[in-house]
Amino acid sequence: MQDLMVWYSQHKNENIRGIAVLCFGHIARIHGVVNKELVIPLINDALQDESEFVRGHAYSALEDITMFCK
């Protein structure tokens, strides 16, 4: 699932990008683990996205990863 979200996090549609980034946080909540070396750079990129929607979901995902992944 995580690999699919990596692909969608680069999508040209901001809604798809934003939801994909948010899913990284949901994966962290459900499974307690994400590949941080892969995901954190993508979230950091999303925090700089031109879309407020994407940036907001990136912030939420980062909070979830910080809280649920030790």
PyMOL Python script that loads the backbone (N, CA, C, O; Angstrom):
from pymol import cmd

cmd.read_pdbstr("""\
ATOM      1  N   MET A   1       0.829  -1.190   0.000  1.00  0.00           N
ATOM      2  CA  MET A   1       0.000   0.000   0.000  1.00  0.00           C
ATOM      3  C   MET A   1       0.881   1.265   0.000  1.00  0.00           C
ATOM      4  O   MET A   1       0.620   2.217  -0.736  1.00  0.00           O
ATOM      5  N   GLN A   2       1.903   1.251   0.821  1.00  0.00           N
ATOM      6  CA  GLN A   2       2.765   2.424   0.925  1.00  0.00           C
ATOM      7  C   GLN A   2       3.399   2.772  -0.419  1.00  0.00           C
ATOM      8  O   GLN A   2       3.501   3.948  -0.770  1.00  0.00           O
ATOM      9  N   ASP A   3       3.826   1.759  -1.173  1.00  0.00           N
ATOM     10  CA  ASP A   3       4.451   2.005  -2.472  1.00  0.00           C
ATOM     11  C   ASP A   3       3.473   2.651  -3.453  1.00  0.00           C
ATOM     12  O   ASP A   3       3.866   3.499  -4.253  1.00  0.00           O
ATOM     13  N   LEU A   4       2.227   2.261  -3.394  1.00  0.00           N
ATOM     14  CA  LEU A   4       1.212   2.859  -4.247  1.00  0.00           C
ATOM     15  C   LEU A   4       1.013   4.334  -3.895  1.00  0.00           C
ATOM     16  O   LEU A   4       0.859   5.174  -4.782  1.00  0.00           O
ATOM     17  N   MET A   5       1.018   4.642  -2.601  1.00  0.00           N
ATOM     18  CA  MET A   5       0.860   6.029  -2.176  1.00  0.00           C
ATOM     19  C   MET A   5       2.071   6.879  -2.578  1.00  0.00           C
ATOM     20  O   MET A   5       1.931   8.072  -2.848  1.00  0.00           O
ATOM     21  N   VAL A   6       3.243   6.272  -2.619  1.00  0.00           N
ATOM     22  CA  VAL A   6       4.433   6.987  -3.091  1.00  0.00           C
ATOM     23  C   VAL A   6       4.189   7.455  -4.519  1.00  0.00           C
ATOM     24  O   VAL A   6       4.446   8.610  -4.859  1.00  0.00           O
ATOM     25  N   TRP A   7       3.695   6.556  -5.340  1.00  0.00           N
ATOM     26  CA  TRP A   7       3.428   6.896  -6.742  1.00  0.00           C
ATOM     27  C   TRP A   7       2.375   8.000  -6.840  1.00  0.00           C
ATOM     28  O   TRP A   7       2.564   8.972  -7.572  1.00  0.00           O
ATOM     29  N   TYR A   8       1.263   7.857  -6.104  1.00  0.00           N
ATOM     30  CA  TYR A   8       0.191   8.846  -6.157  1.00  0.00           C
ATOM     31  C   TYR A   8       0.587  10.188  -5.533  1.00  0.00           C
ATOM     32  O   TYR A   8       0.003  11.218  -5.872  1.00  0.00           O
ATOM     33  N   SER A   9       1.547  10.191  -4.647  1.00  0.00           N
ATOM     34  CA  SER A   9       1.964  11.456  -4.021  1.00  0.00           C
ATOM     35  C   SER A   9       2.620  12.406  -5.023  1.00  0.00           C
ATOM     36  O   SER A   9       2.832  13.580  -4.719  1.00  0.00           O
ATOM     37  N   GLN A  10       2.940  11.903  -6.212  1.00  0.00           N
ATOM     38  CA  GLN A  10       3.536  12.717  -7.268  1.00  0.00           C
ATOM     39  C   GLN A  10       2.536  13.035  -8.380  1.00  0.00           C
ATOM     40  O   GLN A  10       2.920  13.571  -9.420  1.00  0.00           O
ATOM     41  N   HIS A  11       1.284  12.716  -8.175  1.00  0.00           N
ATOM     42  CA  HIS A  11       0.242  12.886  -9.199  1.00  0.00           C
ATOM     43  C   HIS A  11       0.045  14.363  -9.531  1.00  0.00           C
ATOM     44  O   HIS A  11       0.261  15.225  -8.680  1.00  0.00           O
ATOM     45  N   LYS A  12      -0.363  14.656 -10.765  1.00  0.00           N
ATOM     46  CA  LYS A  12      -0.572  16.051 -11.172  1.00  0.00           C
ATOM     47  C   LYS A  12      -1.820  16.668 -10.534  1.00  0.00           C
ATOM     48  O   LYS A  12      -1.908  17.888 -10.395  1.00  0.00           O
ATOM     49  N   ASN A  13      -2.776  15.835 -10.150  1.00  0.00           N
ATOM     50  CA  ASN A  13      -4.003  16.331  -9.521  1.00  0.00           C
ATOM     51  C   ASN A  13      -3.758  16.551  -8.027  1.00  0.00           C
ATOM     52  O   ASN A  13      -3.369  15.624  -7.315  1.00  0.00           O
ATOM     53  N   GLU A  14      -3.982  17.761  -7.563  1.00  0.00           N
ATOM     54  CA  GLU A  14      -3.689  18.086  -6.164  1.00  0.00           C
ATOM     55  C   GLU A  14      -4.525  17.283  -5.181  1.00  0.00           C
ATOM     56  O   GLU A  14      -4.054  16.979  -4.085  1.00  0.00           O
ATOM     57  N   ASN A  15      -5.741  16.934  -5.539  1.00  0.00           N
ATOM     58  CA  ASN A  15      -6.579  16.139  -4.633  1.00  0.00           C
ATOM     59  C   ASN A  15      -6.010  14.742  -4.446  1.00  0.00           C
ATOM     60  O   ASN A  15      -5.984  14.227  -3.328  1.00  0.00           O
ATOM     61  N   ILE A  16      -5.562  14.136  -5.509  1.00  0.00           N
ATOM     62  CA  ILE A  16      -4.966  12.807  -5.424  1.00  0.00           C
ATOM     63  C   ILE A  16      -3.652  12.878  -4.658  1.00  0.00           C
ATOM     64  O   ILE A  16      -3.381  12.030  -3.808  1.00  0.00           O
ATOM     65  N   ARG A  17      -2.827  13.893  -4.957  1.00  0.00           N
ATOM     66  CA  ARG A  17      -1.560  14.078  -4.233  1.00  0.00           C
ATOM     67  C   ARG A  17      -1.807  14.222  -2.743  1.00  0.00           C
ATOM     68  O   ARG A  17      -1.155  13.568  -1.929  1.00  0.00           O
ATOM     69  N   GLY A  18      -2.742  15.073  -2.397  1.00  0.00           N
ATOM     70  CA  GLY A  18      -3.017  15.343  -0.980  1.00  0.00           C
ATOM     71  C   GLY A  18      -3.506  14.123  -0.231  1.00  0.00           C
ATOM     72  O   GLY A  18      -3.053  13.856   0.883  1.00  0.00           O
ATOM     73  N   ILE A  19      -4.425  13.378  -0.827  1.00  0.00           N
ATOM     74  CA  ILE A  19      -4.953  12.184  -0.171  1.00  0.00           C
ATOM     75  C   ILE A  19      -3.857  11.124  -0.037  1.00  0.00           C
ATOM     76  O   ILE A  19      -3.782  10.436   0.981  1.00  0.00           O
ATOM     77  N   ALA A  20      -3.014  10.993  -1.054  1.00  0.00           N
ATOM     78  CA  ALA A  20      -1.912  10.024  -0.983  1.00  0.00           C
ATOM     79  C   ALA A  20      -0.978  10.359   0.178  1.00  0.00           C
ATOM     80  O   ALA A  20      -0.567   9.472   0.925  1.00  0.00           O
ATOM     81  N   VAL A  21      -0.650  11.623   0.324  1.00  0.00           N
ATOM     82  CA  VAL A  21       0.230  12.050   1.419  1.00  0.00           C
ATOM     83  C   VAL A  21      -0.449  11.794   2.765  1.00  0.00           C
ATOM     84  O   VAL A  21       0.191  11.319   3.704  1.00  0.00           O
ATOM     85  N   LEU A  22      -1.721  12.103   2.858  1.00  0.00           N
ATOM     86  CA  LEU A  22      -2.462  11.854   4.099  1.00  0.00           C
ATOM     87  C   LEU A  22      -2.457  10.369   4.451  1.00  0.00           C
ATOM     88  O   LEU A  22      -2.411  10.007   5.626  1.00  0.00           O
ATOM     89  N   CYS A  23      -2.505   9.513   3.435  1.00  0.00           N
ATOM     90  CA  CYS A  23      -2.503   8.069   3.674  1.00  0.00           C
ATOM     91  C   CYS A  23      -1.241   7.599   4.375  1.00  0.00           C
ATOM     92  O   CYS A  23      -1.281   6.602   5.096  1.00  0.00           O
ATOM     93  N   PHE A  24      -0.114   8.291   4.185  1.00  0.00           N
ATOM     94  CA  PHE A  24       1.089   7.910   4.921  1.00  0.00           C
ATOM     95  C   PHE A  24       0.831   7.996   6.425  1.00  0.00           C
ATOM     96  O   PHE A  24       1.278   7.138   7.187  1.00  0.00           O
ATOM     97  N   GLY A  25       0.121   9.015   6.841  1.00  0.00           N
ATOM     98  CA  GLY A  25      -0.236   9.150   8.252  1.00  0.00           C
ATOM     99  C   GLY A  25      -1.195   8.064   8.700  1.00  0.00           C
ATOM    100  O   GLY A  25      -1.090   7.561   9.818  1.00  0.00           O
ATOM    101  N   HIS A  26      -2.132   7.700   7.830  1.00  0.00           N
ATOM    102  CA  HIS A  26      -3.081   6.644   8.175  1.00  0.00           C
ATOM    103  C   HIS A  26      -2.376   5.296   8.288  1.00  0.00           C
ATOM    104  O   HIS A  26      -2.702   4.491   9.160  1.00  0.00           O
ATOM    105  N   ILE A  27      -1.418   5.054   7.412  1.00  0.00           N
ATOM    106  CA  ILE A  27      -0.629   3.822   7.498  1.00  0.00           C
ATOM    107  C   ILE A  27       0.103   3.777   8.842  1.00  0.00           C
ATOM    108  O   ILE A  27       0.172   2.731   9.486  1.00  0.00           O
ATOM    109  N   ALA A  28       0.639   4.904   9.250  1.00  0.00           N
ATOM    110  CA  ALA A  28       1.324   4.979  10.548  1.00  0.00           C
ATOM    111  C   ALA A  28       0.361   4.685  11.698  1.00  0.00           C
ATOM    112  O   ALA A  28       0.717   3.967  12.632  1.00  0.00           O
ATOM    113  N   ARG A  29      -0.841   5.227  11.639  1.00  0.00           N
ATOM    114  CA  ARG A  29      -1.833   4.988  12.686  1.00  0.00           C
ATOM    115  C   ARG A  29      -2.219   3.518  12.781  1.00  0.00           C
ATOM    116  O   ARG A  29      -2.307   2.950  13.869  1.00  0.00           O
ATOM    117  N   ILE A  30      -2.444   2.916  11.622  1.00  0.00           N
ATOM    118  CA  ILE A  30      -2.936   1.537  11.586  1.00  0.00           C
ATOM    119  C   ILE A  30      -1.832   0.533  11.911  1.00  0.00           C
ATOM    120  O   ILE A  30      -2.044  -0.398  12.687  1.00  0.00           O
ATOM    121  N   HIS A  31      -0.662   0.722  11.321  1.00  0.00           N
ATOM    122  CA  HIS A  31       0.399  -0.274  11.418  1.00  0.00           C
ATOM    123  C   HIS A  31       1.534   0.104  12.372  1.00  0.00           C
ATOM    124  O   HIS A  31       2.345  -0.744  12.744  1.00  0.00           O
ATOM    125  N   GLY A  32       1.589   1.365  12.761  1.00  0.00           N
ATOM    126  CA  GLY A  32       2.636   1.812  13.680  1.00  0.00           C
ATOM    127  C   GLY A  32       4.008   1.907  13.050  1.00  0.00           C
ATOM    128  O   GLY A  32       5.010   2.052  13.750  1.00  0.00           O
ATOM    129  N   VAL A  33       4.058   1.826  11.724  1.00  0.00           N
ATOM    130  CA  VAL A  33       5.349   1.883  11.042  1.00  0.00           C
ATOM    131  C   VAL A  33       5.155   2.362   9.600  1.00  0.00           C
ATOM    132  O   VAL A  33       4.174   2.014   8.942  1.00  0.00           O
ATOM    133  N   VAL A  34       6.090   3.150   9.134  1.00  0.00           N
ATOM    134  CA  VAL A  34       6.229   3.523   7.734  1.00  0.00           C
ATOM    135  C   VAL A  34       7.721   3.520   7.414  1.00  0.00           C
ATOM    136  O   VAL A  34       8.556   3.569   8.317  1.00  0.00           O
ATOM    137  N   ASN A  35       8.041   3.464   6.159  1.00  0.00           N
ATOM    138  CA  ASN A  35       9.434   3.572   5.738  1.00  0.00           C
ATOM    139  C   ASN A  35       9.804   5.052   5.770  1.00  0.00           C
ATOM    140  O   ASN A  35       9.615   5.768   4.786  1.00  0.00           O
ATOM    141  N   LYS A  36      10.328   5.501   6.897  1.00  0.00           N
ATOM    142  CA  LYS A  36      10.603   6.928   7.078  1.00  0.00           C
ATOM    143  C   LYS A  36      11.605   7.470   6.069  1.00  0.00           C
ATOM    144  O   LYS A  36      11.480   8.613   5.631  1.00  0.00           O
ATOM    145  N   GLU A  37      12.589   6.672   5.696  1.00  0.00           N
ATOM    146  CA  GLU A  37      13.585   7.131   4.725  1.00  0.00           C
ATOM    147  C   GLU A  37      12.944   7.451   3.379  1.00  0.00           C
ATOM    148  O   GLU A  37      13.424   8.321   2.652  1.00  0.00           O
ATOM    149  N   LEU A  38      11.879   6.760   3.051  1.00  0.00           N
ATOM    150  CA  LEU A  38      11.167   6.980   1.806  1.00  0.00           C
ATOM    151  C   LEU A  38      10.095   8.057   1.939  1.00  0.00           C
ATOM    152  O   LEU A  38       9.962   8.926   1.077  1.00  0.00           O
ATOM    153  N   VAL A  39       9.339   7.989   3.024  1.00  0.00           N
ATOM    154  CA  VAL A  39       8.136   8.804   3.178  1.00  0.00           C
ATOM    155  C   VAL A  39       8.416  10.228   3.647  1.00  0.00           C
ATOM    156  O   VAL A  39       7.803  11.168   3.139  1.00  0.00           O
ATOM    157  N   ILE A  40       9.314  10.410   4.589  1.00  0.00           N
ATOM    158  CA  ILE A  40       9.556  11.749   5.143  1.00  0.00           C
ATOM    159  C   ILE A  40       9.994  12.749   4.067  1.00  0.00           C
ATOM    160  O   ILE A  40       9.487  13.871   4.067  1.00  0.00           O
ATOM    161  N   PRO A  41      10.907  12.404   3.153  1.00  0.00           N
ATOM    162  CA  PRO A  41      11.241  13.365   2.093  1.00  0.00           C
ATOM    163  C   PRO A  41      10.036  13.738   1.217  1.00  0.00           C
ATOM    164  O   PRO A  41       9.916  14.881   0.776  1.00  0.00           O
ATOM    165  N   LEU A  42       9.151  12.771   0.970  1.00  0.00           N
ATOM    166  CA  LEU A  42       7.952  13.068   0.182  1.00  0.00           C
ATOM    167  C   LEU A  42       7.018  14.007   0.936  1.00  0.00           C
ATOM    168  O   LEU A  42       6.425  14.911   0.347  1.00  0.00           O
ATOM    169  N   ILE A  43       6.891  13.787   2.231  1.00  0.00           N
ATOM    170  CA  ILE A  43       6.050  14.668   3.038  1.00  0.00           C
ATOM    171  C   ILE A  43       6.669  16.059   3.111  1.00  0.00           C
ATOM    172  O   ILE A  43       5.957  17.060   3.026  1.00  0.00           O
ATOM    173  N   ASN A  44       7.981  16.129   3.266  1.00  0.00           N
ATOM    174  CA  ASN A  44       8.640  17.443   3.278  1.00  0.00           C
ATOM    175  C   ASN A  44       8.428  18.185   1.965  1.00  0.00           C
ATOM    176  O   ASN A  44       8.224  19.399   1.965  1.00  0.00           O
ATOM    177  N   ASP A  45       8.476  17.466   0.846  1.00  0.00           N
ATOM    178  CA  ASP A  45       8.169  18.085  -0.444  1.00  0.00           C
ATOM    179  C   ASP A  45       6.730  18.578  -0.474  1.00  0.00           C
ATOM    180  O   ASP A  45       6.445  19.670  -0.965  1.00  0.00           O
ATOM    181  N   ALA A  46       5.826  17.758   0.058  1.00  0.00           N
ATOM    182  CA  ALA A  46       4.408  18.129   0.071  1.00  0.00           C
ATOM    183  C   ALA A  46       4.153  19.348   0.959  1.00  0.00           C
ATOM    184  O   ALA A  46       3.227  20.117   0.702  1.00  0.00           O
ATOM    185  N   LEU A  47       4.959  19.525   1.990  1.00  0.00           N
ATOM    186  CA  LEU A  47       4.820  20.725   2.839  1.00  0.00           C
ATOM    187  C   LEU A  47       5.143  22.000   2.068  1.00  0.00           C
ATOM    188  O   LEU A  47       4.767  23.096   2.485  1.00  0.00           O
ATOM    189  N   GLN A  48       5.837  21.855   0.946  1.00  0.00           N
ATOM    190  CA  GLN A  48       6.183  22.997   0.091  1.00  0.00           C
ATOM    191  C   GLN A  48       5.319  23.064  -1.175  1.00  0.00           C
ATOM    192  O   GLN A  48       5.560  23.899  -2.046  1.00  0.00           O
ATOM    193  N   ASP A  49       4.331  22.201  -1.274  1.00  0.00           N
ATOM    194  CA  ASP A  49       3.481  22.125  -2.463  1.00  0.00           C
ATOM    195  C   ASP A  49       2.739  23.438  -2.669  1.00  0.00           C
ATOM    196  O   ASP A  49       2.453  24.160  -1.714  1.00  0.00           O
ATOM    197  N   GLU A  50       2.435  23.735  -3.914  1.00  0.00           N
ATOM    198  CA  GLU A  50       1.695  24.957  -4.232  1.00  0.00           C
ATOM    199  C   GLU A  50       0.253  24.905  -3.720  1.00  0.00           C
ATOM    200  O   GLU A  50      -0.391  25.940  -3.548  1.00  0.00           O
ATOM    201  N   SER A  51      -0.242  23.700  -3.481  1.00  0.00           N
ATOM    202  CA  SER A  51      -1.626  23.515  -3.048  1.00  0.00           C
ATOM    203  C   SER A  51      -1.738  23.529  -1.525  1.00  0.00           C
ATOM    204  O   SER A  51      -1.032  22.796  -0.833  1.00  0.00           O
ATOM    205  N   GLU A  52      -2.614  24.354  -1.027  1.00  0.00           N
ATOM    206  CA  GLU A  52      -2.883  24.400   0.413  1.00  0.00           C
ATOM    207  C   GLU A  52      -3.462  23.070   0.891  1.00  0.00           C
ATOM    208  O   GLU A  52      -3.185  22.632   2.008  1.00  0.00           O
ATOM    209  N   PHE A  53      -4.258  22.440   0.052  1.00  0.00           N
ATOM    210  CA  PHE A  53      -4.848  21.135   0.363  1.00  0.00           C
ATOM    211  C   PHE A  53      -3.749  20.108   0.633  1.00  0.00           C
ATOM    212  O   PHE A  53      -3.796  19.391   1.633  1.00  0.00           O
ATOM    213  N   VAL A  54      -2.772  20.040  -0.250  1.00  0.00           N
ATOM    214  CA  VAL A  54      -1.664  19.093  -0.107  1.00  0.00           C
ATOM    215  C   VAL A  54      -0.839  19.430   1.129  1.00  0.00           C
ATOM    216  O   VAL A  54      -0.485  18.539   1.901  1.00  0.00           O
ATOM    217  N   ARG A  55      -0.532  20.708   1.320  1.00  0.00           N
ATOM    218  CA  ARG A  55       0.266  21.118   2.484  1.00  0.00           C
ATOM    219  C   ARG A  55      -0.423  20.752   3.785  1.00  0.00           C
ATOM    220  O   ARG A  55       0.232  20.298   4.724  1.00  0.00           O
ATOM    221  N   GLY A  56      -1.719  20.939   3.857  1.00  0.00           N
ATOM    222  CA  GLY A  56      -2.469  20.603   5.063  1.00  0.00           C
ATOM    223  C   GLY A  56      -2.422  19.119   5.380  1.00  0.00           C
ATOM    224  O   GLY A  56      -2.243  18.722   6.531  1.00  0.00           O
ATOM    225  N   HIS A  57      -2.583  18.307   4.352  1.00  0.00           N
ATOM    226  CA  HIS A  57      -2.523  16.855   4.567  1.00  0.00           C
ATOM    227  C   HIS A  57      -1.105  16.403   4.902  1.00  0.00           C
ATOM    228  O   HIS A  57      -0.918  15.450   5.658  1.00  0.00           O
ATOM    229  N   ALA A  58      -0.122  17.074   4.352  1.00  0.00           N
ATOM    230  CA  ALA A  58       1.273  16.733   4.683  1.00  0.00           C
ATOM    231  C   ALA A  58       1.538  16.998   6.158  1.00  0.00           C
ATOM    232  O   ALA A  58       2.181  16.192   6.830  1.00  0.00           O
ATOM    233  N   TYR A  59       1.051  18.111   6.656  1.00  0.00           N
ATOM    234  CA  TYR A  59       1.220  18.441   8.067  1.00  0.00           C
ATOM    235  C   TYR A  59       0.544  17.375   8.951  1.00  0.00           C
ATOM    236  O   TYR A  59       1.122  16.930   9.942  1.00  0.00           O
ATOM    237  N   SER A  60      -0.676  16.975   8.583  1.00  0.00           N
ATOM    238  CA  SER A  60      -1.393  15.948   9.353  1.00  0.00           C
ATOM    239  C   SER A  60      -0.652  14.614   9.322  1.00  0.00           C
ATOM    240  O   SER A  60      -0.547  13.935  10.344  1.00  0.00           O
ATOM    241  N   ALA A  61      -0.141  14.240   8.153  1.00  0.00           N
ATOM    242  CA  ALA A  61       0.592  12.980   8.029  1.00  0.00           C
ATOM    243  C   ALA A  61       1.843  12.993   8.896  1.00  0.00           C
ATOM    244  O   ALA A  61       2.151  12.005   9.564  1.00  0.00           O
ATOM    245  N   LEU A  62       2.555  14.099   8.885  1.00  0.00           N
ATOM    246  CA  LEU A  62       3.769  14.209   9.690  1.00  0.00           C
ATOM    247  C   LEU A  62       3.459  14.091  11.179  1.00  0.00           C
ATOM    248  O   LEU A  62       4.200  13.446  11.922  1.00  0.00           O
ATOM    249  N   GLU A  63       2.367  14.712  11.612  1.00  0.00           N
ATOM    250  CA  GLU A  63       1.950  14.579  13.014  1.00  0.00           C
ATOM    251  C   GLU A  63       1.653  13.128  13.372  1.00  0.00           C
ATOM    252  O   GLU A  63       2.075  12.643  14.422  1.00  0.00           O
ATOM    253  N   ASP A  64       0.922  12.432  12.492  1.00  0.00           N
ATOM    254  CA  ASP A  64       0.581  11.031  12.756  1.00  0.00           C
ATOM    255  C   ASP A  64       1.823  10.151  12.812  1.00  0.00           C
ATOM    256  O   ASP A  64       1.946   9.297  13.689  1.00  0.00           O
ATOM    257  N   ILE A  65       2.728  10.358  11.888  1.00  0.00           N
ATOM    258  CA  ILE A  65       3.961   9.562  11.887  1.00  0.00           C
ATOM    259  C   ILE A  65       4.757   9.810  13.150  1.00  0.00           C
ATOM    260  O   ILE A  65       5.288   8.874  13.749  1.00  0.00           O
ATOM    261  N   THR A  66       4.843  11.054  13.553  1.00  0.00           N
ATOM    262  CA  THR A  66       5.563  11.401  14.779  1.00  0.00           C
ATOM    263  C   THR A  66       4.915  10.755  16.004  1.00  0.00           C
ATOM    264  O   THR A  66       5.607  10.302  16.915  1.00  0.00           O
ATOM    265  N   MET A  67       3.582  10.716  16.018  1.00  0.00           N
ATOM    266  CA  MET A  67       2.873  10.189  17.167  1.00  0.00           C
ATOM    267  C   MET A  67       2.847   8.654  17.205  1.00  0.00           C
ATOM    268  O   MET A  67       2.980   8.064  18.277  1.00  0.00           O
ATOM    269  N   PHE A  68       2.680   8.020  16.073  1.00  0.00           N
ATOM    270  CA  PHE A  68       2.422   6.575  16.050  1.00  0.00           C
ATOM    271  C   PHE A  68       3.613   5.710  15.674  1.00  0.00           C
ATOM    272  O   PHE A  68       3.573   4.497  15.878  1.00  0.00           O
ATOM    273  N   CYS A  69       4.661   6.292  15.134  1.00  0.00           N
ATOM    274  CA  CYS A  69       5.854   5.520  14.754  1.00  0.00           C
ATOM    275  C   CYS A  69       6.984   5.875  15.691  1.00  0.00           C
ATOM    276  O   CYS A  69       7.481   7.001  15.670  1.00  0.00           O
ATOM    277  N   LYS A  70       7.386   4.943  16.499  1.00  0.00           N
ATOM    278  CA  LYS A  70       8.459   5.194  17.472  1.00  0.00           C
ATOM    279  C   LYS A  70       9.794   4.918  16.871  1.00  0.00           C
ATOM    280  O   LYS A  70      10.816   5.073  17.540  1.00  0.00           O
TER     281      LYS A  70
END
""", "prot")
cmd.dss("prot")
cmd.show_as("cartoon", "prot")
cmd.util.cbc("prot")
cmd.orient("prot")
